[in-house]
């Protein structure tokens, strides 16, 4: 799968969040602040994973319709991927 510029930029922002978290930990910042930032990073990862799965699902469904294959299995697989990411 080819990942577009928006997805790559999201991952770069998440990388920056993780680096910031490490810095906060090195500086012995308050645990509430660290956990808040961890939650934000996890949420950003979850949203990015959902975006990737939805884009891939859309592409696969379009291809499957051309090939007259079963799209129900693709949808189940995508939902399972999303569930696993949580």
N, C-alpha and C positions, 0 to 999 in steps of 0.2 A: 504494500500500500504506500502511496506517496502521501507524505504529510505536508499540508500547506503551511505557508508562512505564519498564519495566525496561530496554529497549534504549536509551532516551534517557538514563537514568541511567548506563548503561555508557559511553556516549559522553562524558558529562560527566566521568566519572572519567578516561577516556583523555585528554580535553582537559587535565585537571589534571596528568596525568603528563607531557604534552608541555610544559606551562608549567614544570613542575619541571625538566625536562631543559634547557630554555633557561636557566633560572636557574643550574643546575649548570655549564653551559658558560660563562656570563658570569662565574661565580666561579672558573673555571679548575680545576674539580674533576678528580680522577684519571680518566683515560680508561676504565679498567676499570669504574668506577662509572657513568660516562655510558653506556657500551655495555651494561652490565647493565640499566639503566633503559630504554634503547632497545629491548632485546629484550623486556622486560616489556610495553612499550607496543605493540610489534608483535604480540606474542602476544594481548594483549587485543583488538586490532583484528581479528585472525584469528578469534578465538572469537566476537566479535560478528557478523562477516560470516557465519560458519557458522550462527549462530543465526537471523539474518535470512533466509538462504537456506532453512533447514529449515522455518521458520514459513511462509514464502511457498510452499514446495513442498507442504507439508501442505494449505494452503488451496487451492492450485491443483488438487491431485489430487482433493480432495473436490468441487470445482466441475466438474472434467473428468468424474468418474464420473457426476455428475448429467446432464451433457451427452453422455455416451457418446463422448467424444473420446479420442485416444491419450495415455495418461499416460507412455508410454515416452519420448517426446520431451521432456516436461517434466522427467523425471528426468535425462536426458542434459544438458539445459540447466542444471539446478541443479548437477550435478557439474562441468560446464565452468566455471560461475561460481566454484565453490569452488577449482578448480585455478588459475584466473586470479588469484585473490586471494593465492595463495602466490607 
